[in-house]
Amino acid sequence: MALRYNERTGEFEEVRDFPQIIEFKAQTQTIFEGESYLVKWKVENATIVEIDSERVDSSIGQKEFLCDFSGTKRITLVARNGSDVISQYLPIDALPKPSFNLSCSASKIRRNSNEKSIISWNIEYAVSAQISIDNRKEDIILSGNKEIMPTENTVIRFTAVSLDYHTVFTDECIVEVFNAGKVSFACNKKFSFASLPVVLSWETKDCFDVELVGFGEQPLNGSKIVCPEITTDYVLIVTDNFGTQEYSLKVQMLPLPIIRSVLVEAPKLEHVIPISYKTPQFVMVPSIPTFENEFSKLELPQIPNMKKVELISEGDMNVSNPQRNRLSKKIYKLLNHIFKI
């Protein structure tokens, strides 16, 4: 602050220095939409400094801005010292960055399948472009397509020169090559009776997720014992690099058999086996009971020997009369058996 003589009053008065903008500029390189850029300033004799109506803390400094536009935009710097104000405009020219619109008809290809992928592109806000596949570069038009048949993971890189004719931008797409997943899903029997156990088993290769519907997540290789009550479809959901596939098995229930009759053939005897046995004989000895007590006594008369009483003689046994002889023998045997003659 300086002193100035006032001739009217005859006194020296303090005089504020007028604010001055010494420097106000942006970075020299090209500014592109969507990128940040740097603004620098230097101000003297100012108590307040503002950039686009936003107060800054220092008279000398720099600030980073995000370019959210393309074309031309003005940034305003204002310096104040009391009632004295000075401002300056800074034009910012921004170019649109090259825009890459890339696509692949197949971003994943099965190994050893001779599958192809068509790479398509449309590049805007560029003056020229190149494509690079396996480090082989080729000039291309800004919109087109190309067919490739990779055997391994392949990076397709695009290079475009911006509208300033020297700044280069790149973008890329990738076509990946994987082994197709292999799945084996089986059961120990496809026909069963209700409630009997059935073993489901599966094996996978080049897969990373397995689910058995109704039983949740399962290991990549495993088995499960089920006891279906009715005919049931079991579904295995398997996920590999190309998506999700479903595999199903049907276990059918058989009706329980009903036995109404059993037919058995009569045995056939091919050999005759003779069987002989003796008829059992029972010997009974008759006896006549006797009754005795203190009041009575029963005695049966003894029967004399028939030979002694001469009812039958030896000669009678030798009689030539056949009928008498037969009758005498029968009587003799009977009595002899009864009385043990």
C-alpha positions as a printed NumPy array, in Angstrom:
array([[   0.   ,    0.   ,    0.   ],
       [   1.368,    3.391,   -0.987],
       [   0.971,    6.972,    0.376],
       [  -0.378,    9.782,   -1.79 ],
       [  -0.415,   13.543,   -0.978],
       [  -3.845,   15.109,   -1.01 ],
       [  -3.464,   18.761,   -2.096],
       [  -6.962,   19.606,   -0.983],
       [  -6.42 ,   18.465,    2.568],
       [  -2.671,   18.863,    2.641],
       [  -2.249,   15.373,    4.079],
       [  -0.792,   12.087,    2.929],
       [  -3.36 ,    9.356,    2.433],
       [  -2.97 ,    5.632,    2.077],
       [  -3.642,    4.427,   -1.404],
       [  -4.447,    0.742,   -2.139],
       [  -2.514,   -0.817,   -4.964],
       [  -4.717,   -2.002,   -7.793],
       [  -4.783,   -5.842,   -8.084],
       [  -2.818,   -7.332,  -10.938],
       [  -2.995,  -10.75 ,  -12.644],
       [   0.538,  -11.729,  -13.483],
       [  -0.141,  -15.265,  -14.869],
       [  -3.252,  -17.248,  -15.731],
       [  -2.807,  -20.248,  -18.087],
       [  -3.63 ,  -23.924,  -18.656],
       [  -1.353,  -26.823,  -19.569],
       [   0.044,  -26.603,  -23.038],
       [  -0.742,  -30.155,  -24.211],
       [  -4.045,  -31.065,  -25.804],
       [  -6.941,  -31.47 ,  -23.432],
       [  -9.372,  -34.344,  -24.052],
       [ -12.885,  -34.769,  -22.791],
       [ -13.092,  -36.963,  -19.709],
       [  -9.519,  -36.214,  -18.633],
       [  -8.186,  -33.74 ,  -16.094],
       [  -6.16 ,  -30.633,  -16.865],
       [  -4.109,  -28.18 ,  -14.799],
       [  -4.603,  -24.39 ,  -14.455],
       [  -1.959,  -22.077,  -12.938],
       [  -2.278,  -18.479,  -11.723],
       [  -0.297,  -15.677,  -10.1  ],
       [  -1.977,  -12.563,   -8.704],
       [  -0.558,   -9.497,   -6.876],
       [  -2.157,   -6.848,   -4.724],
       [  -5.287,   -8.963,   -4.195],
       [  -7.005,   -9.891,   -0.96 ],
       [  -9.505,  -12.246,   -2.586],
       [  -8.903,  -14.589,   -5.546],
       [ -11.697,  -16.558,   -7.227],
       [ -11.751,  -19.041,  -10.119],
       [ -15.175,  -19.605,  -11.647],
       [ -16.774,  -18.029,   -8.562],
       [ -14.922,  -20.413,   -6.223],
       [ -12.527,  -18.774,   -3.781],
       [  -8.96 ,  -20.053,   -3.659],
       [  -6.611,  -19.684,   -0.711],
       [  -3.52 ,  -18.38 ,   -2.423],
       [  -2.557,  -15.661,   -4.822],
       [  -0.093,  -18.036,   -6.42 ],
       [  -1.098,  -21.588,   -7.127],
       [  -2.5  ,  -24.246,   -9.424],
       [  -5.604,  -26.378,   -9.532],
       [  -6.68 ,  -29.529,  -11.353],
       [  -9.991,  -29.564,  -13.209],
       [ -11.948,  -32.418,  -14.822],
       [ -12.796,  -31.799,  -18.432],
       [ -16.446,  -32.757,  -18.791],
       [ -16.944,  -31.153,  -22.159],
       [ -15.634,  -31.086,  -25.679],
       [ -15.148,  -27.875,  -27.602],
       [ -14.297,  -24.521,  -25.994],
       [ -14.992,  -23.346,  -22.449],
       [ -13.938,  -20.177,  -20.608],
       [ -12.519,  -20.155,  -17.069],
       [ -12.712,  -16.844,  -15.204],
       [ -10.145,  -15.573,  -12.692],
       [ -11.2  ,  -12.667,  -10.441],
       [  -8.833,  -10.691,   -8.158],
       [ -10.179,   -8.213,   -5.562],
       [  -8.584,   -5.629,   -3.361],
       [ -11.266,   -3.744,   -1.54 ],
       [ -13.484,   -2.205,   -4.138],
       [ -10.913,   -2.692,   -6.846],
       [ -11.616,   -5.718,   -9.003],
       [  -9.824,   -7.225,  -11.967],
       [ -10.763,  -10.352,  -13.978],
       [  -9.364,  -12.405,  -16.82 ],
       [ -10.765,  -15.16 ,  -19.034],
       [  -8.896,  -18.309,  -20.053],
       [ -10.28 ,  -20.277,  -23.026],
       [  -9.988,  -24.073,  -22.748],
       [ -10.159,  -26.102,  -25.944],
       [ -10.996,  -29.791,  -25.424],
       [ -11.143,  -32.543,  -28.008],
       [ -13.27 ,  -35.693,  -27.772],
       [ -11.24 ,  -38.807,  -27.162],
       [ -11.406,  -41.559,  -29.779],
       [ -14.363,  -43.793,  -28.992],
       [ -13.935,  -47.566,  -29.44 ],
       [ -17.02 ,  -49.692,  -29.933],
       [ -15.677,  -53.273,  -30.014],
       [ -17.467,  -56.62 ,  -30.006],
       [ -16.767,  -60.341,  -30.503],
       [ -19.273,  -62.805,  -31.857],
       [ -17.737,  -65.35 ,  -29.454],
       [ -15.576,  -64.261,  -26.549],
       [ -15.055,  -67.898,  -25.487],
       [ -14.143,  -70.742,  -27.841],
       [ -13.864,  -74.476,  -27.222],
       [ -10.369,  -75.819,  -27.746],
       [  -9.84 ,  -78.079,  -30.789],
       [ -13.314,  -77.291,  -32.096],
       [ -12.359,  -75.086,  -35.105],
       [ -14.788,  -72.463,  -33.807],
       [ -14.415,  -68.924,  -35.129],
       [ -15.043,  -65.458,  -33.744],
       [ -15.879,  -62.32 ,  -35.711],
       [ -14.298,  -59.16 ,  -34.313],
       [ -16.257,  -55.997,  -35.118],
       [ -15.259,  -52.384,  -34.446],
       [ -16.458,  -48.829,  -34.919],
       [ -14.008,  -46.065,  -33.946],
       [ -15.093,  -42.417,  -33.719],
       [ -13.173,  -39.148,  -33.275],
       [ -10.014,  -40.566,  -34.821],
       [  -8.084,  -39.912,  -37.989],
       [  -6.574,  -43.413,  -38.404],
       [  -6.505,  -46.847,  -36.734],
       [  -4.598,  -50.116,  -36.575],
       [  -5.375,  -53.646,  -35.364],
       [  -2.8  ,  -55.936,  -33.755],
       [  -3.298,  -59.713,  -33.374],
       [  -0.46 ,  -61.811,  -31.955],
       [   1.854,  -58.836,  -32.437],
       [   0.956,  -58.589,  -36.114],
       [  -0.198,  -55.041,  -36.931],
       [  -2.5  ,  -54.064,  -39.749],
       [  -3.978,  -50.721,  -40.821],
       [  -7.759,  -50.754,  -40.767],
       [ -10.64 ,  -48.492,  -41.645],
       [ -12.501,  -46.907,  -38.737],
       [ -15.429,  -49.31 ,  -39.047],
       [ -15.205,  -52.962,  -40.037],
       [ -14.875,  -56.594,  -38.91 ],
       [ -12.423,  -59.481,  -39.083],
       [ -12.782,  -63.248,  -38.604],
       [ -10.28 ,  -65.124,  -36.459],
       [  -9.902,  -68.77 ,  -35.331],
       [  -7.633,  -68.737,  -32.262],
       [  -6.204,  -71.858,  -30.669],
       [  -5.133,  -70.089,  -27.458],
       [  -6.224,  -66.993,  -25.56 ],
       [  -5.84 ,  -64.073,  -27.962],
       [  -5.71 ,  -60.321,  -27.311],
       [  -6.951,  -58.117,  -30.158],
       [  -5.548,  -54.608,  -29.654],
       [  -6.776,  -51.478,  -31.492],
       [  -4.8  ,  -48.244,  -31.855],
       [  -6.357,  -44.937,  -32.928],
       [  -4.816,  -41.508,  -33.62 ],
       [  -6.907,  -38.689,  -32.144],
       [  -8.125,  -35.534,  -33.847],
       [  -4.974,  -33.664,  -32.827],
       [  -3.102,  -35.982,  -35.253],
       [  -0.462,  -37.108,  -32.766],
       [  -2.046,  -38.389,  -29.525],
       [  -2.61 ,  -42.162,  -29.65 ],
       [  -5.307,  -44.096,  -27.767],
       [  -5.691,  -47.877,  -27.464],
       [  -8.388,  -50.372,  -26.557],
       [  -8.612,  -54.163,  -26.743],
       [ -10.832,  -57.212,  -26.597],
       [  -9.949,  -60.787,  -25.655],
       [ -11.058,  -64.114,  -27.097],
       [ -10.454,  -66.926,  -24.591],
       [ -10.007,  -70.607,  -25.425],
       [ -11.119,  -73.26 ,  -22.905],
       [ -11.608,  -76.992,  -22.724],
       [ -15.285,  -77.875,  -22.869],
       [ -16.636,  -79.396,  -19.668],
       [ -17.243,  -83.145,  -19.595],
       [ -19.915,  -84.716,  -17.402],
       [ -20.86 ,  -88.317,  -16.62 ],
       [ -24.098,  -88.804,  -14.65 ],
       [ -25.277,  -92.358,  -13.843],
       [ -27.117,  -94.511,  -11.31 ],
       [ -26.693,  -98.108,  -10.224],
       [ -30.255,  -99.004,  -11.312],
       [ -32.913,  -97.261,  -13.353],
       [ -35.723,  -99.538,  -12.166],
       [ -36.386, -100.169,   -8.503],
       [ -39.046, -100.759,   -5.872],
       [ -40.312,  -97.975,   -3.635],
       [ -38.073,  -96.959,   -0.715],
       [ -35.139,  -99.076,   -1.85 ],
       [ -31.804,  -97.186,   -2.032],
       [ -30.505,  -96.007,   -5.407],
       [ -26.967,  -94.646,   -5.834],
       [ -26.543,  -91.588,   -8.077],
       [ -22.962,  -90.834,   -9.124],
       [ -21.254,  -88.236,  -11.314],
       [ -17.841,  -87.257,  -12.6  ],
       [ -16.887,  -83.915,  -14.156],
       [ -13.869,  -82.445,  -15.871],
       [ -13.094,  -78.781,  -16.597],
       [ -16.157,  -77.704,  -14.581],
       [ -16.31 ,  -75.53 ,  -11.481],
       [ -19.819,  -75.837,  -10.052],
       [ -22.17 ,  -78.822,   -9.535],
       [ -25.678,  -78.83 ,   -8.077],
       [ -28.099,  -81.742,   -7.613],
       [ -31.628,  -80.349,   -7.729],
       [ -33.299,  -80.873,   -4.383],
       [ -30.004,  -81.609,   -2.605],
       [ -28.043,  -78.375,   -3.137],
       [ -24.406,  -77.846,   -4.08 ],
       [ -22.306,  -80.985,   -4.525],
       [ -18.604,  -81.796,   -5.038],
       [ -17.287,  -81.895,   -8.599],
       [ -17.024,  -85.703,   -8.354],
       [ -19.251,  -87.614,   -5.981],
       [ -22.315,  -89.735,   -5.3  ],
       [ -25.634,  -89.559,   -3.48 ],
       [ -27.883,  -92.295,   -2.065],
       [ -31.593,  -91.635,   -2.609],
       [ -34.675,  -93.664,   -1.71 ],
       [ -37.431,  -92.609,   -4.133],
       [ -41.039,  -93.477,   -3.348],
       [ -42.294,  -92.798,   -6.863],
       [ -40.815,  -92.527,  -10.347],
       [ -38.432,  -89.561,  -10.106],
       [ -36.332,  -87.447,  -12.466],
       [ -33.004,  -86.44 ,  -10.907],
       [ -31.364,  -83.327,  -12.441],
       [ -27.662,  -82.452,  -12.187],
       [ -26.8  ,  -78.811,  -13.   ],
       [ -23.171,  -78.324,  -14.062],
       [ -21.407,  -75.029,  -14.834],
       [ -18.289,  -74.701,  -16.947],
       [ -16.618,  -71.822,  -18.802],
       [ -19.374,  -71.822,  -21.419],
       [ -22.36 ,  -71.675,  -19.092],
       [ -24.726,  -74.044,  -17.328],
       [ -25.921,  -77.424,  -18.568],
       [ -28.52 ,  -79.801,  -17.111],
       [ -28.25 ,  -83.586,  -17.087],
       [ -31.191,  -85.762,  -15.987],
       [ -31.777,  -89.368,  -14.965],
       [ -35.129,  -91.086,  -14.49 ],
       [ -35.504,  -93.79 ,  -11.839],
       [ -38.737,  -95.701,  -12.387],
       [ -40.643,  -97.596,   -9.722],
       [ -41.774, -101.165,  -10.363],
       [ -45.085, -102.492,   -8.935],
       [ -44.782, -104.945,   -6.063],
       [ -45.515, -108.536,   -7.246],
       [ -48.711, -110.25 ,   -5.955],
       [ -48.458, -114.06 ,   -5.565],
       [ -51.899, -115.563,   -6.18 ],
       [ -50.896, -119.215,   -6.477],
       [ -47.846, -121.44 ,   -6.57 ],
       [ -47.823, -124.404,   -8.888],
       [ -45.507, -127.236,   -7.93 ],
       [ -45.179, -130.315,  -10.085],
       [ -45.761, -133.665,   -8.459],
       [ -42.511, -135.537,   -7.935],
       [ -41.696, -138.227,  -10.433],
       [ -40.24 , -141.471,   -9.115],
       [ -37.762, -142.697,  -11.585],
       [ -36.597, -145.584,   -9.364],
       [ -38.703, -147.969,   -7.253],
       [ -37.216, -148.52 ,   -3.827],
       [ -38.642, -151.545,   -1.977],
       [ -39.38 , -150.988,    1.711],
       [ -39.958, -153.885,    4.12 ],
       [ -40.912, -153.763,    7.769],
       [ -42.133, -156.175,   10.441],
       [ -45.543, -155.834,   11.92 ],
       [ -45.187, -155.254,   15.648],
       [ -46.663, -158.013,   17.849],
       [ -48.089, -157.41 ,   21.253],
       [ -48.16 , -160.206,   23.845],
       [ -50.909, -159.903,   26.366],
       [ -51.021, -162.134,   29.446],
       [ -54.515, -162.285,   30.859],
       [ -54.817, -162.514,   34.647],
       [ -57.747, -162.924,   36.972],
       [ -57.738, -160.528,   39.862],
       [ -58.248, -161.726,   43.414],
       [ -59.997, -159.763,   46.093],
       [ -59.042, -160.164,   49.691],
       [ -59.85 , -158.221,   52.872],
       [ -60.484, -159.015,   56.505],
       [ -64.034, -159.997,   55.834],
       [ -63.844, -161.989,   52.634],
       [ -61.508, -163.98 ,   50.549],
       [ -61.968, -164.977,   46.969],
       [ -60.162, -167.923,   45.584],
       [ -60.641, -169.042,   42.066],
       [ -60.421, -172.728,   41.364],
       [ -57.316, -173.778,   39.627],
       [ -57.895, -175.007,   36.125],
       [ -56.229, -178.334,   35.698],
       [ -53.917, -179.134,   32.936],
       [ -55.953, -180.37 ,   30.071],
       [ -53.567, -183.211,   29.518],
       [ -53.915, -184.244,   33.161],
       [ -57.684, -184.33 ,   33.014],
       [ -57.323, -186.153,   29.751],
       [ -59.527, -183.789,   27.837],
       [ -56.933, -183.847,   25.112],
       [ -54.501, -186.61 ,   24.654],
       [ -51.473, -186.952,   22.541],
       [ -53.337, -189.348,   20.465],
       [ -56.046, -186.889,   19.811],
       [ -53.491, -184.625,   18.218],
       [ -52.552, -187.299,   15.754],
       [ -56.058, -188.31 ,   14.721],
       [ -56.263, -188.693,   11.046],
       [ -59.571, -186.975,   10.817],
       [ -58.608, -183.735,    9.22 ],
       [ -61.512, -181.7  ,   10.47 ],
       [ -61.124, -182.89 ,   14.049],
       [ -57.449, -182.503,   13.88 ],
       [ -57.743, -178.882,   12.757],
       [ -60.388, -178.093,   15.368],
       [ -58.412, -179.759,   18.144],
       [ -55.3  , -177.818,   17.219],
       [ -57.151, -174.521,   17.281],
       [ -58.754, -175.273,   20.656],
       [ -55.485, -176.454,   22.043],
       [ -53.589, -173.361,   20.877],
       [ -56.238, -171.061,   22.213],
       [ -56.367, -172.616,   25.655],
       [ -52.65 , -173.049,   25.788],
       [ -52.176, -169.399,   25.024],
       [ -54.656, -168.336,   27.643],
       [ -53.48 , -170.532,   30.463],
       [ -49.887, -171.024,   29.382],
       [ -50.247, -174.712,   29.097]])
